[in-house]
Amino acid sequence: MVDLKGKLSQALAKLMKINDTLMNMHTEVEILNDDKIIHRVIDCEIWKMVQKVWDKDAIPCHKVTLASIQGLLKGAFPEQEFILEHKKKIPLGDPCCEVEITLKKSNNI
């Protein structure tokens, strides 16, 4: 069985650093338990760029963040499924964006 505290969590931290570089973000990763982490975006260049042209209620930057994380996860762990949920969003007044990443358990476990 794979969990997020073992080798997978180390790989996820590295993947999020790749995401930081690709998306020009400053982030933190917090391991919550064996199958859940928080990816916290502290500073986001995408938000800085799109806020100049989009109304804050319509800004799609969170969708770009989720898509980039989903793509990296699917490429690195094609046999695993993950649930991503945006918990906080800078455009809505939160001090950071937070994406909760949960390893989806199979029905056979």
N, C-alpha and C positions, 0 to 999 in steps of 0.2 A: 504494500500500500504506500502511496506517495503522500507526503504531507508538506506543508509550507515551512516547517522548521528545519528540515533536513536540507539536502542538496537543492531541492526545488526552490526554497526560499532564498538561497544564495544566488541561484540562477535568476530568480525574479528581480532581485536587487540589481544585478548586472544589466538585465533587460531594461529596467527603469532608467538606469544611467544612459543606456543607448537612446531611449526615448527622450531623455533630457537633452541630449546633444541634437537629435533630429528636430525636436520641437523648440529648442532654445528656451528651456525651462530650468528653474531651480526647484528641486523636489526633495522630499524625505520619504523613506519607506518605514512603516511601523508594522511589525508582526504582532497580530492580535491573538492568534491561536494556531493550532495545527493546520487549519485550512482557510485562514483568512488574514489578509494584510490590508493596510491602508496606504495608498499612494497619494501623498499630499503635495500639491503644487503651490509653492510659496511665491514664486515670481514667474510670470508667463508672458512671453513676447507676443504670442498669438492674441491674447486678450488686449495687450497694449495697441496692437495694430488694428484689430477689428472694432474696438470701441470708438474709433474715429469715424467709422462709416455705418455702424449698425446701432439701432436702438438697443439699450441694455436688455430689454425683455425679449428681443428677437435674436440675440447674438448666438451663433451656432458653434462657438469655439469649444464648448464642452463636448459636442458631438465629434469634433476633430480629435480631441484628446482620447475619448473612448475608442474611436476607430483605430488610432495609432497603437494603443495598448492591446486591443483585440488582435490586431495584425501581428504584433510581435509575439504574443502568447500563442497564437495559432501556428506561427512559423516555428517557434522553439519547442512547443509541446503539442504536436498535432494529435496525439492520442488522449490528451486531457481536455476537459471542458471547464470553463470558468464563467462565473457570473460577475458582471461588473455593474456597480451601482454608484452613481454620482451622489455623494452625501452633502457636499458643500460646493458653492460656485461663487467665484470672485465677482462675476457680473451681477449677482443678486445681493451683493453687499457683504458676503462672507469674507473673512481675512485671507482665505486660501480656498483652493479647490481640493476636494477629497474624493478619491475614487476607491471604493471598497472592492477588493478583488477576492473572490471566494472560489476555492477549488470545488467544483461540483462533484458530489459523491455519486458513484454508480449505484444502481439498484441492486447489484449483486453483493454489496458489502453489508 
